[in-house]
Amino acid sequence: MKRITGYLRWLVPTALIVGLVPLGGAVASAADAPAQSGSATLNASGATFPQSYYEEVIGAFKQKDPNVTVNYAGGGSGKGRQDFADQVTDFGASDAPYNATDAAGVKGGTFFYFPTVAAPITVSYNLKNVKKLQLSPDTIAKIFQGEIKTWDDAAIKADNKGVKLPSTARGRQRTSRSSSPPRHRACGRSAPARR
């Protein structure tokens, strides 16, 4: 699989332009980018929340350089992180960066992060016999920091006096990163530019 810096250098600014400028202006800006020669394919997977955004950026890029194919498969942040770490893809998207331990297992050398989109996430629950769960900002922060592991944690109890809370673990699927702070990043690797 070819890893191509020239395209990433163009795709990153385009992604940022699309994120900062109304879409009509971004497409016009994409048309002004320098033309490339040759052909290449970039493959990616990862977070599904920003997938429609990436598809718009990829479409704008394809208008400028039809010789380049960029495929974004979605699949979730965990899949994007694993695919990128295993060099299955050229770039991946996730809500959170790799921690030091996981980063050490990424194959292929140095890589970089860049933010692409930011969005809020919801705090949802499905607890039997709990109709209205209250969570203070401090409690929510502790949940996101991983300090609260069960629904009957003292902080959640303090926010919900008189409510019988289960002692079960609260959480998300292991491969989902949506419990991370609400921002999405793409990660990519430098490689020789195409000629």
MDAnalysis code that builds the backbone (N, CA, C; Angstrom):
import MDAnalysis as mda
import numpy as np

u = mda.Universe.empty(585, n_residues=195, atom_resindex=np.repeat(np.arange(195), 3), trajectory=True)
u.add_TopologyAttr("name", ["N", "CA", "C"] * 195)
u.add_TopologyAttr("resid", np.arange(1, 196))
u.add_TopologyAttr("resname", ["MET", "LYS", "ARG", "ILE", "THR", "GLY", "TYR", "LEU", "ARG", "TRP", "LEU", "VAL", "PRO", "THR", "ALA", "LEU", "ILE", "VAL", "GLY", "LEU", "VAL", "PRO", "LEU", "GLY", "GLY", "ALA", "VAL", "ALA", "SER", "ALA", "ALA", "ASP", "ALA", "PRO", "ALA", "GLN", "SER", "GLY", "SER", "ALA", "THR", "LEU", "ASN", "ALA", "SER", "GLY", "ALA", "THR", "PHE", "PRO", "GLN", "SER", "TYR", "TYR", "GLU", "GLU", "VAL", "ILE", "GLY", "ALA", "PHE", "LYS", "GLN", "LYS", "ASP", "PRO", "ASN", "VAL", "THR", "VAL", "ASN", "TYR", "ALA", "GLY", "GLY", "GLY", "SER", "GLY", "LYS", "GLY", "ARG", "GLN", "ASP", "PHE", "ALA", "ASP", "GLN", "VAL", "THR", "ASP", "PHE", "GLY", "ALA", "SER", "ASP", "ALA", "PRO", "TYR", "ASN", "ALA", "THR", "ASP", "ALA", "ALA", "GLY", "VAL", "LYS", "GLY", "GLY", "THR", "PHE", "PHE", "TYR", "PHE", "PRO", "THR", "VAL", "ALA", "ALA", "PRO", "ILE", "THR", "VAL", "SER", "TYR", "ASN", "LEU", "LYS", "ASN", "VAL", "LYS", "LYS", "LEU", "GLN", "LEU", "SER", "PRO", "ASP", "THR", "ILE", "ALA", "LYS", "ILE", "PHE", "GLN", "GLY", "GLU", "ILE", "LYS", "THR", "TRP", "ASP", "ASP", "ALA", "ALA", "ILE", "LYS", "ALA", "ASP", "ASN", "LYS", "GLY", "VAL", "LYS", "LEU", "PRO", "SER", "THR", "ALA", "ARG", "GLY", "ARG", "GLN", "ARG", "THR", "SER", "ARG", "SER", "SER", "SER", "PRO", "PRO", "ARG", "HIS", "ARG", "ALA", "CYS", "GLY", "ARG", "SER", "ALA", "PRO", "ALA", "ARG", "ARG"])
u.atoms.positions = np.array([
    [0.844, -1.172, 0.000],
    [0.000, 0.000, 0.000],
    [0.891, 1.238, 0.000],
    [0.625, 2.161, -0.903],
    [1.400, 3.397, -1.007],
    [0.937, 4.397, 0.042],
    [1.852, 5.022, 0.736],
    [1.521, 6.084, 1.685],
    [2.033, 7.378, 1.087],
    [1.169, 8.334, 0.909],
    [1.488, 9.475, 0.069],
    [1.336, 10.790, 0.828],
    [2.452, 11.452, 1.073],
    [2.434, 12.726, 1.779],
    [1.802, 13.830, 0.956],
    [2.097, 13.866, -0.334],
    [1.556, 14.936, -1.179],
    [0.046, 15.047, -1.061],
    [-0.640, 13.916, -1.046],
    [-2.098, 13.938, -0.930],
    [-2.541, 14.335, 0.465],
    [-1.854, 13.806, 1.479],
    [-2.230, 14.175, 2.838],
    [-2.003, 15.666, 3.062],
    [-0.917, 16.203, 2.481],
    [-0.681, 17.645, 2.629],
    [-1.815, 18.443, 2.003],
    [-2.411, 17.935, 0.929],
    [-3.506, 18.638, 0.278],
    [-4.822, 18.358, 0.986],
    [-5.035, 17.092, 1.395],
    [-6.292, 16.701, 2.020],
    [-6.475, 17.359, 3.380],
    [-5.409, 17.491, 4.173],
    [-5.521, 18.104, 5.492],
    [-5.991, 19.553, 5.390],
    [-5.332, 20.420, 4.596],
    [-5.834, 21.792, 4.500],
    [-7.256, 21.848, 3.944],
    [-7.559, 20.976, 2.989],
    [-8.920, 20.963, 2.449],
    [-9.910, 20.598, 3.542],
    [-9.561, 19.600, 4.353],
    [-10.440, 19.210, 5.454],
    [-10.638, 20.366, 6.416],
    [-9.572, 21.077, 6.708],
    [-9.688, 22.212, 7.614],
    [-10.505, 23.342, 6.985],
    [-10.320, 23.575, 5.690],
    [-11.096, 24.606, 4.994],
    [-12.571, 24.261, 5.042],
    [-12.900, 23.012, 4.737],
    [-14.306, 22.606, 4.755],
    [-14.879, 22.752, 6.153],
    [-14.067, 22.491, 7.158],
    [-14.537, 22.619, 8.530],
    [-14.711, 24.050, 8.985],
    [-14.007, 24.999, 8.379],
    [-14.042, 26.378, 8.834],
    [-14.859, 27.307, 7.950],
    [-15.130, 26.907, 6.721],
    [-15.808, 27.757, 5.752],
    [-17.097, 27.068, 5.334],
    [-18.179, 27.810, 5.075],
    [-19.380, 27.158, 4.567],
    [-19.036, 26.317, 3.338],
    [-19.752, 25.221, 3.141],
    [-19.398, 24.243, 2.135],
    [-19.183, 24.826, 0.752],
    [-20.009, 25.749, 0.313],
    [-19.842, 26.335, -1.019],
    [-18.476, 26.965, -1.183],
    [-18.008, 27.683, -0.187],
    [-16.690, 28.305, -0.239],
    [-15.590, 27.272, -0.218],
    [-15.795, 26.160, 0.494],
    [-14.768, 25.133, 0.567],
    [-14.579, 24.454, -0.774],
    [-15.664, 24.194, -1.469],
    [-15.552, 23.553, -2.774],
    [-14.819, 24.476, -3.740],
    [-15.120, 25.761, -3.678],
    [-14.424, 26.723, -4.528],
    [-12.940, 26.754, -4.176],
    [-12.597, 26.713, -2.888],
    [-11.199, 26.715, -2.472],
    [-10.498, 25.455, -2.941],
    [-11.194, 24.326, -2.911],
    [-10.599, 23.069, -3.354],
    [-10.240, 23.137, -4.838],
    [-11.032, 23.849, -5.617],
    [-10.771, 23.956, -7.055],
    [-9.502, 24.746, -7.344],
    [-9.043, 25.554, -6.411],
    [-7.849, 26.369, -6.608],
    [-6.556, 25.658, -6.200],
    [-6.669, 24.441, -5.660],
    [-5.490, 23.721, -5.196],
    [-4.632, 23.295, -6.385],
    [-3.317, 23.147, -6.180],
    [-2.449, 22.759, -7.289],
    [-2.775, 21.354, -7.781],
    [-2.704, 21.160, -9.095],
    [-2.992, 19.861, -9.697],
    [-1.839, 18.903, -9.442],
    [-2.137, 17.625, -9.332],
    [-1.146, 16.575, -9.165],
    [-1.166, 15.713, -10.424],
    [-0.117, 14.960, -10.656],
    [-0.106, 14.043, -11.785],
    [0.004, 12.626, -11.261],
    [-0.316, 11.643, -12.097],
    [-0.262, 10.258, -11.685],
    [-1.547, 9.845, -11.007],
    [-1.539, 8.654, -10.437],
    [-2.731, 8.179, -9.744],
    [-2.328, 7.499, -8.452],
    [-3.270, 7.431, -7.539],
    [-3.018, 6.801, -6.245],
    [-4.344, 6.505, -5.576],
    [-4.287, 5.650, -4.581],
    [-5.451, 5.332, -3.766],
    [-5.057, 5.460, -2.300],
    [-5.874, 6.161, -1.532],
    [-5.718, 6.262, -0.086],
    [-6.920, 5.585, 0.538],
    [-6.687, 4.740, 1.529],
    [-7.765, 4.053, 2.222],
    [-7.791, 4.479, 3.676],
    [-8.989, 4.589, 4.218],
    [-9.150, 5.015, 5.603],
    [-10.376, 4.352, 6.204],
    [-10.416, 4.317, 7.525],
    [-11.591, 3.857, 8.253],
    [-11.609, 4.578, 9.590],
    [-12.711, 4.441, 10.308],
    [-12.769, 5.035, 11.625],
    [-14.138, 5.545, 11.998],
    [-14.143, 6.609, 12.776],
    [-15.360, 7.154, 13.360],
    [-16.447, 7.373, 12.311],
    [-17.676, 7.026, 12.667],
    [-18.790, 7.206, 11.733],
    [-19.441, 8.578, 11.875],
    [-19.300, 9.224, 13.032],
    [-19.901, 10.544, 13.199],
    [-19.426, 11.526, 12.123],
    [-18.119, 11.629, 11.864],
    [-17.656, 12.585, 10.852],
    [-17.652, 12.038, 9.426],
    [-18.206, 10.843, 9.214],
    [-18.103, 10.207, 7.906],
    [-18.705, 11.054, 6.790],
    [-19.865, 11.669, 7.005],
    [-20.455, 12.484, 5.934],
    [-19.579, 13.704, 5.632],
    [-18.933, 14.251, 6.642],
    [-17.989, 15.357, 6.450],
    [-16.815, 14.901, 5.577],
    [-16.232, 13.739, 5.922],
    [-15.117, 13.228, 5.134],
    [-15.539, 12.960, 3.696],
    [-16.739, 12.446, 3.511],
    [-17.225, 12.178, 2.153],
    [-17.335, 13.472, 1.343],
    [-17.743, 14.571, 1.975],
    [-17.793, 15.876, 1.288],
    [-16.387, 16.341, 0.898],
    [-15.446, 16.220, 1.815],
    [-14.063, 16.620, 1.540],
    [-13.474, 15.751, 0.426],
    [-13.718, 14.453, 0.514],
    [-13.215, 13.542, -0.511],
    [-13.816, 13.884, -1.867],
    [-15.114, 14.208, -1.895],
    [-15.765, 14.591, -3.149],
    [-15.140, 15.841, -3.749],
    [-14.856, 16.838, -2.917],
    [-14.225, 18.072, -3.396],
    [-12.829, 17.780, -3.936],
    [-12.110, 16.918, -3.238],
    [-10.769, 16.542, -3.677],
    [-10.831, 15.804, -5.009],
    [-11.786, 14.893, -5.151],
    [-11.924, 14.094, -6.375],
    [-12.226, 14.986, -7.583],
    [-12.973, 16.084, -7.366],
    [-13.244, 17.020, -8.462],
    [-11.950, 17.646, -8.966],
    [-11.038, 17.910, -8.074],
    [-9.779, 18.546, -8.446],
    [-8.797, 17.559, -9.062],
    [-8.735, 16.356, -8.506],
    [-7.784, 15.370, -9.005],
    [-8.476, 14.013, -9.128],
    [-9.120, 13.766, -10.280],
    [-9.850, 12.505, -10.466],
    [-8.955, 11.272, -10.532],
    [-7.641, 11.456, -10.585],
    [-6.715, 10.329, -10.618],
    [-6.439, 9.757, -9.240],
    [-6.973, 10.411, -8.220],
    [-6.752, 9.948, -6.855],
    [-8.068, 9.424, -6.299],
    [-8.020, 8.245, -5.744],
    [-9.187, 7.658, -5.102],
    [-8.942, 7.655, -3.600],
    [-9.892, 8.201, -2.854],
    [-9.833, 8.169, -1.403],
    [-11.061, 7.406, -0.932],
    [-10.842, 6.325, -0.215],
    [-11.924, 5.497, 0.306],
    [-11.988, 5.644, 1.816],
    [-13.181, 5.990, 2.323],
    [-13.370, 6.065, 3.779],
    [-14.460, 5.074, 4.150],
    [-14.110, 4.072, 4.955],
    [-15.030, 2.982, 5.243],
    [-15.813, 3.124, 6.545],
    [-15.544, 4.103, 7.381],
    [-16.256, 4.170, 8.658],
    [-15.898, 2.964, 9.505],
    [-16.906, 2.386, 10.146],
    [-16.680, 1.189, 10.952],
    [-16.501, 1.449, 12.433],
    [-16.331, 2.697, 12.826],
    [-16.157, 3.037, 14.230],
    [-14.727, 3.418, 14.561],
    [-14.595, 4.212, 15.612],
    [-13.275, 4.700, 16.022],
    [-12.305, 3.573, 16.333],
    [-12.783, 2.550, 17.024],
    [-11.908, 1.429, 17.372],
    [-11.355, 0.735, 16.141],
    [-12.199, 0.544, 15.144],
    [-11.768, -0.076, 13.886],
    [-10.753, 0.819, 13.185],
    [-11.015, 2.118, 13.136],
    [-10.083, 3.039, 12.495],
    [-8.724, 3.037, 13.168],
    [-8.730, 3.023, 14.487],
    [-7.475, 3.002, 15.238],
    [-6.702, 1.713, 14.967],
    [-7.418, 0.583, 15.000],
    [-6.752, -0.706, 14.793],
    [-6.260, -0.851, 13.358],
    [-7.109, -0.479, 12.384],
    [-6.694, -0.560, 10.980],
    [-5.447, 0.282, 10.720],
    [-5.423, 1.494, 11.272],
    [-4.267, 2.364, 11.078],
    [-3.037, 1.770, 11.771],
    [-3.203, 1.286, 12.996],
    [-2.087, 0.708, 13.750],
    [-1.493, -0.497, 13.027],
    [-2.355, -1.269, 12.342],
    [-1.903, -2.466, 11.634],
    [-1.503, -2.187, 10.185],
    [-1.510, -0.924, 9.787],
    [-1.162, -0.488, 8.432],
    [-2.116, -1.045, 7.367],
    [-3.352, -1.269, 7.760],
    [-4.382, -1.671, 6.806],
    [-4.841, -0.440, 6.023],
    [-4.810, 0.728, 6.685],
    [-5.251, 1.976, 6.064],
    [-4.139, 3.013, 6.079],
    [-4.324, 4.055, 5.253],
    [-3.369, 5.162, 5.189],
    [-3.644, 6.213, 6.246],
    [-4.916, 6.353, 6.619],
    [-5.261, 7.225, 7.731],
    [-6.508, 6.700, 8.402],
    [-6.697, 7.109, 9.648],
    [-7.843, 6.661, 10.422],
    [-8.417, 7.826, 11.192],
    [-9.652, 7.676, 11.638],
    [-10.300, 8.744, 12.398],
    [-10.809, 8.191, 13.718],
    [-10.616, 8.978, 14.769],
    [-11.033, 8.563, 16.104],
    [-11.367, 9.787, 16.935],
    [-12.114, 9.558, 18.005],
    [-12.451, 10.634, 18.928],
    [-11.283, 10.976, 19.841],
    [-10.347, 10.059, 19.988],
    [-9.278, 10.255, 20.965],
    [-7.946, 9.779, 20.402],
    [-6.870, 10.407, 20.834],
    [-5.546, 9.954, 20.389],
    [-5.172, 8.642, 21.078],
    [-4.167, 7.977, 20.548],
    [-3.651, 6.780, 21.190],
    [-3.007, 7.176, 22.512],
    [-3.161, 6.332, 23.536],
    [-2.382, 6.559, 24.752],
    [-0.971, 6.059, 24.469],
    [-0.049, 6.307, 25.368],
    [1.365, 5.987, 25.121],
    [1.566, 4.505, 24.840],
    [0.869, 3.646, 25.556],
    [1.016, 2.200, 25.359],
    [0.532, 1.789, 23.980],
    [-0.663, 2.261, 23.586],
    [-1.214, 1.918, 22.271],
    [-0.377, 2.523, 21.146],
    [0.122, 3.740, 21.332],
    [0.927, 4.408, 20.299],
    [2.199, 3.608, 20.013],
    [2.751, 2.992, 21.028],
    [3.967, 2.197, 20.836],
    [3.708, 0.993, 19.941],
    [2.461, 0.534, 19.846],
    [2.132, -0.608, 19.020],
    [1.727, -0.270, 17.599],
    [1.722, 1.015, 17.255],
    [1.362, 1.423, 15.892],
    [2.536, 1.126, 14.974],
    [2.271, 0.323, 13.935],
    [3.320, -0.058, 12.990],
    [3.562, 1.071, 11.989],
    [4.737, 1.114, 11.424],
    [4.999, 2.044, 10.336],
    [5.689, 3.331, 10.721],
    [6.063, 3.498, 11.957],
    [6.825, 4.685, 12.332],
    [5.979, 5.852, 12.794],
    [6.568, 7.029, 12.692],
    [5.963, 8.254, 13.197],
    [4.667, 8.578, 12.473],
    [3.693, 9.058, 13.211],
    [2.432, 9.499, 12.624],
    [2.034, 10.789, 13.304],
    [1.045, 11.467, 12.769],
    [0.622, 12.736, 13.329],
    [-0.897, 12.781, 13.407],
    [-1.398, 13.671, 14.275],
    [-2.828, 13.895, 14.437],
    [-3.189, 15.265, 13.905],
    [-4.394, 15.406, 13.428],
    [-4.925, 16.732, 13.153],
    [-6.430, 16.700, 13.397],
    [-6.952, 17.742, 14.016],
    [-8.398, 17.773, 14.291],
    [-9.172, 17.998, 12.996],
    [-10.323, 17.370, 12.900],
    [-11.150, 17.548, 11.709],
    [-12.519, 18.121, 12.044],
    [-13.179, 17.587, 13.041],
    [-14.499, 18.092, 13.424],
    [-14.606, 18.089, 14.942],
    [-15.490, 18.918, 15.452],
    [-15.804, 18.925, 16.879],
    [-17.313, 18.895, 17.015],
    [-17.794, 18.147, 17.978],
    [-19.233, 18.026, 18.147],
    [-19.548, 17.572, 19.568],
    [-20.728, 17.906, 20.021],
    [-21.129, 17.422, 21.343],
    [-21.520, 15.947, 21.269],
    [-21.462, 15.282, 22.400],
    [-21.982, 13.930, 22.497],
    [-23.020, 13.915, 23.611],
    [-23.853, 12.915, 23.635],
    [-24.886, 12.834, 24.664],
    [-24.433, 11.913, 25.778],
    [-24.989, 12.135, 26.929],
    [-24.802, 11.227, 28.052],
    [-26.123, 10.481, 28.169],
    [-26.129, 9.243, 27.727],
    [-27.351, 8.438, 27.709],
    [-27.266, 7.343, 28.755],
    [-28.428, 6.883, 29.169],
    [-28.459, 5.787, 30.131],
    [-29.700, 4.948, 29.880],
    [-29.655, 3.707, 30.345],
    [-30.779, 2.794, 30.260],
    [-30.765, 1.976, 31.547],
    [-31.353, 2.547, 32.577],
    [-31.357, 1.912, 33.890],
    [-32.785, 1.575, 34.289],
    [-32.990, 0.339, 34.609],
    [-34.318, -0.115, 35.016],
    [-34.795, 0.682, 36.229],
    [-36.022, 1.165, 36.168],
    [-36.692, 1.901, 37.250],
    [-36.080, 3.279, 37.532],
    [-35.202, 3.776, 36.680],
    [-34.658, 5.129, 36.841],
    [-35.227, 5.961, 35.701],
    [-36.172, 6.839, 36.057],
    [-36.870, 7.629, 35.041],
    [-36.111, 8.899, 34.661],
    [-35.477, 9.538, 35.642],
    [-34.818, 10.817, 35.383],
    [-33.510, 10.866, 36.175],
    [-32.432, 10.574, 35.494],
    [-31.112, 10.581, 36.120],
    [-30.554, 12.001, 36.078],
    [-30.056, 12.465, 37.196],
    [-29.421, 13.786, 37.287],
    [-27.906, 13.585, 37.383],
    [-27.160, 14.353, 36.615],
    [-25.701, 14.292, 36.675],
    [-25.157, 15.715, 36.685],
    [-24.432, 16.051, 37.736],
    [-23.827, 17.384, 37.824],
    [-22.640, 17.469, 36.863],
    [-22.210, 18.682, 36.536],
    [-21.023, 18.812, 35.672],
    [-19.801, 18.093, 36.240],
    [-19.608, 18.161, 37.567],
    [-18.461, 17.466, 38.169],
    [-18.573, 15.949, 37.999],
    [-19.788, 15.426, 38.143],
    [-19.995, 13.988, 37.985],
    [-19.743, 13.575, 36.541],
    [-20.248, 14.342, 35.594],
    [-20.016, 14.037, 34.179],
    [-18.515, 14.054, 33.877],
    [-17.815, 15.034, 34.415],
    [-16.363, 15.102, 34.208],
    [-15.683, 13.849, 34.751],
    [-16.102, 13.392, 35.922],
    [-15.508, 12.183, 36.508],
    [-15.823, 10.950, 35.671],
    [-17.011, 10.905, 35.056],
    [-17.355, 9.790, 34.174],
    [-16.401, 9.784, 32.984],
    [-16.217, 10.941, 32.342],
    [-15.342, 11.013, 31.171],
    [-13.878, 10.792, 31.519],
    [-13.488, 11.115, 32.735],
    [-12.103, 10.890, 33.156],
    [-11.878, 9.457, 33.616],
    [-12.931, 8.656, 33.630],
    [-12.810, 7.257, 34.015],
    [-12.759, 7.030, 35.506],
    [-13.087, 8.047, 36.293],
    [-13.048, 7.915, 37.746],
    [-14.305, 7.243, 38.289],
    [-15.401, 7.294, 37.576],
    [-16.653, 6.663, 37.996],
    [-16.848, 5.412, 37.148],
    [-16.935, 4.266, 37.832],
    [-16.996, 2.988, 37.131],
    [-18.370, 2.302, 37.244],
    [-19.148, 2.626, 38.275],
    [-20.452, 1.979, 38.478],
    [-21.541, 3.031, 38.659],
    [-22.775, 2.586, 38.375],
    [-23.911, 3.512, 38.480],
    [-24.194, 3.921, 39.920],
    [-23.800, 3.104, 40.883],
    [-24.065, 3.457, 42.281],
    [-22.883, 4.173, 42.939],
    [-22.021, 4.768, 42.130],
    [-20.905, 5.567, 42.644],
    [-21.454, 6.673, 43.539],
    [-20.693, 7.045, 44.555],
    [-21.136, 8.059, 45.528],
    [-21.509, 9.379, 44.852],
    [-20.789, 9.778, 43.816],
    [-21.082, 11.054, 43.140],
    [-22.431, 10.994, 42.422],
    [-22.732, 9.870, 41.771],
    [-24.031, 9.742, 41.093],
    [-25.138, 9.661, 42.135],
    [-24.897, 8.934, 43.244],
    [-25.889, 8.862, 44.329],
    [-26.177, 10.247, 44.890],
    [-25.135, 11.057, 45.072],
    [-25.321, 12.402, 45.626],
    [-26.169, 13.269, 44.700],
    [-26.064, 13.057, 43.389],
    [-26.860, 13.812, 42.420],
    [-28.296, 13.297, 42.334],
    [-28.559, 12.109, 42.877],
    [-29.866, 11.455, 42.721],
    [-30.343, 10.888, 44.053],
    [-30.500, 11.756, 45.041],
    [-30.916, 11.329, 46.379],
    [-32.253, 10.589, 46.314],
    [-32.295, 9.438, 47.000],
    [-33.520, 8.651, 47.058],
    [-33.757, 7.735, 45.864],
    [-32.891, 7.776, 44.869],
    [-33.043, 6.911, 43.693],
    [-32.211, 5.650, 43.908],
    [-32.837, 4.473, 43.678],
    [-32.105, 3.209, 43.810],
    [-31.345, 2.961, 42.511],
    [-30.022, 3.031, 42.627],
    [-29.153, 2.854, 41.464],
    [-28.518, 1.474, 41.493],
    [-28.406, 0.823, 40.354],
    [-27.781, -0.511, 40.323],
    [-26.269, -0.420, 40.542],
    [-25.702, -1.513, 40.995],
    [-24.249, -1.543, 41.234],
    [-23.491, -2.002, 39.995],
    [-24.182, -2.077, 38.870],
    [-23.536, -2.544, 37.641],
    [-22.567, -1.499, 37.097],
    [-21.617, -2.003, 36.304],
    [-20.642, -1.111, 35.674],
    [-21.343, -0.280, 34.607],
    [-20.945, 0.976, 34.492],
    [-21.451, 1.818, 33.423],
    [-20.369, 1.856, 32.366],
    [-20.732, 2.071, 31.121],
    [-19.686, 2.152, 30.121],
    [-20.187, 1.990, 28.708],
    [-19.224, 1.888, 27.809],
    [-19.449, 1.770, 26.377],
    [-18.729, 0.532, 25.878],
    [-19.030, 0.155, 24.636],
    [-18.294, -0.935, 24.025],
    [-16.818, -0.565, 23.990],
    [-15.970, -1.539, 24.135],
    [-14.526, -1.290, 24.175],
    [-14.016, -0.567, 22.931],
    [-14.554, -0.884, 21.758],
    [-14.027, -0.266, 20.545],
    [-14.591, 1.123, 20.297],
    [-15.599, 1.534, 21.043],
    [-16.136, 2.874, 20.845],
    [-15.308, 3.874, 21.631],
    [-15.034, 5.007, 21.014],
    [-14.281, 6.054, 21.700],
    [-15.191, 7.222, 22.043],
    [-16.503, 7.048, 21.896],
    [-17.421, 8.160, 22.114],
    [-17.470, 8.624, 23.554],
    [-16.870, 7.878, 24.459],
    [-16.816, 8.348, 25.833],
    [-15.606, 9.252, 26.047],
    [-14.868, 9.523, 24.996],
    [-13.748, 10.449, 25.042],
    [-14.265, 11.860, 24.825],
    [-13.456, 12.878, 25.061],
    [-13.919, 14.243, 24.818],
    [-14.448, 14.411, 23.398],
    [-15.436, 15.284, 23.207],
    [-16.146, 15.386, 21.929],
    [-15.387, 16.097, 20.821],
    [-14.397, 15.440, 20.262],
    [-13.707, 15.965, 19.087],
    [-13.191, 14.772, 18.299],
    [-13.088, 14.921, 17.030],
    [-12.615, 13.837, 16.177],
    [-11.293, 14.241, 15.558],
    [-10.428, 13.259, 15.418],
    [-9.110, 13.502, 14.848],
    [-8.873, 12.481, 13.752],
    [-8.079, 12.852, 12.819],
    [-7.576, 11.889, 11.856],
    [-6.089, 11.748, 12.128],
    [-5.564, 10.578, 11.897],
    [-4.127, 10.394, 12.054],
    [-3.588, 9.865, 10.738],
    [-2.422, 10.337, 10.386],
    [-1.803, 9.934, 9.135],
    [-0.311, 9.827, 9.298],
    [0.326, 9.262, 8.303],
    [1.752, 9.003, 8.351],
    [2.412, 9.716, 7.189],
    [3.596, 10.224, 7.388],
    [4.351, 10.833, 6.307],
    [4.958, 9.760, 5.430],
    [5.051, 10.052, 4.141],
    [5.671, 9.121, 3.191],
    [6.134, 9.930, 1.994],
    [6.945, 9.342, 1.143],
    [7.415, 10.090, -0.032],
    [6.242, 10.571, -0.895],
    [6.356, 11.761, -1.438],
    [5.323, 12.297, -2.329],
    [5.344, 11.513, -3.627],
    [4.179, 11.421, -4.266],
    [4.137, 10.693, -5.546],
    [4.759, 11.540, -6.633],
    [5.249, 10.893, -7.648],
    [5.901, 11.604, -8.753],
    [5.112, 11.453, -10.006],
])
